[in-house]
Amino acid sequence: MQTPAEIAVLWTAVFLGGVVSGFSGFAFSAAAGAILLHVFEPMAAVPLMMFCSIASQTMSLITVRRLIRWGELAPLLTGGTAGAAVSVPFMAAIEARSFRIGFGICLAGYALYMLLRSPARVPLHAVHSATHSVIGFIAGAVGGLTAMPGALLVVWCELRGLSKENQRALVQPFIIAIQVFAIGLFCFQPGAIGLDLFQRLVVALPAVGLGTFIGTSMFAKVNDRIFRYSALLIILASGCLMVFSRTP
């Protein structure tokens, strides 16, 4: 059973994660993990963040559900599940802290670069389905180690200059699918899925729902330009949090 202090920390973390995820369509784990990883062990925090992220993504997906292009999403998911399948079972064999720091530096550097230049656009017809599969594979592999499968996909959408709605219509279903798949893989990791996880999840879900509702309401009130800069700032913050937060 959690202490009042642990419950307060858990509520704060997942509420902030819900606000960020509801607004941007990604980065739940970046916001929540910056707090949770200072309180819980990574093997306890990561599956919890995945469950909460799935709940948040499912709630906010309603805003863009009609824009989902399954033909474009399919190769991303194919590559993403393969990437997660590779990374999750070998998590214990990889020096995850060094990986996360390196990935965080890349994210922060990319965000700073993109904030200082005009958005680039790759025409849709120039993108082969194999390219989507490769992007999905890398994103899925990264997600298995960082609980952030959407970060790299957001970078890909930004490079292509997608609107905020079209970006979310790709990123959110991808995050949900990869995290559900990763949770299935975690079931085979000793100690990753247990009673404590579900007790914390029951406590956390109301705060996740409230934060997601607030974030989704904010999303509806911004234009593409504001959303672009907000998403890049979230990527920058996510990269910095990966570098400076306590990780395995």
C-alpha positions, 0 to 999 in steps of 0.5 A: 500500500502506498504512503500518502507521500507516494500517492501525492507524488504519483498523482502529481507525476501522472497528472502532469504527464496527462496534461502534456500528452493530452496537449501534444499527443506524446511525451507522457513518460517524459513528463511523468518519468522525470518525477516517478524515476526519482521515487520508484525503481525503473522496473516498477515505473516504466510499466506503470507509465506505459499503462497510464500513457495508454489510458491518456492516449486512448482518451485524447485519440477521439480528437483525431480518430477520423484522420487516421491513415491506416495505410501509412500507419501499418508499416510504422506499426510493423517496424515498431513491433519488431523494434520493441521485440528486439529491445525489451527482452535485451533491456537488462543486457544494454547499458540503458543509462548511457543509451538514454543520455545519448538519445536525450542529447540527440533529441535536445540537439534536434529540437534546438536546431529545428527551433532556429530554422523554418520547418522542412517538408518532405513530400508525401509521395517521396516517402516509401513504405519501407522508410516508414518501417525503418522509422517505426523499427527505431521508434519501437526499439527506443520506446522499449528502452525509454517508454517513449516510442512517440518521440522519434515519430514526432521528429519524423512528422515534424520533418515532413511538415504535417499538421498538428491533427495529422501528426497526432493521427499517426503518433497516437495510434502508434504509441498505443499499439507499441506500448500494449505490445511492450507490456505483453513483453514485460509480462515475461520479465520477472517482477515487472508486472505484479499486484503493486503495479495495478494498485498504483494504476487504480490510484493514478487513473483519475489524475491521468484522466483529469490531466488528459482532459485539460491537455486536450482542451488546450490542444483545440485552442492552438494553431499549427504554428503554436503547436509546432513550437510547443511540440519542439519545446516538449522534445527539448525538455524530454531530451534534457530530462533523459540526460539529467533524470535518474535512470537505470 
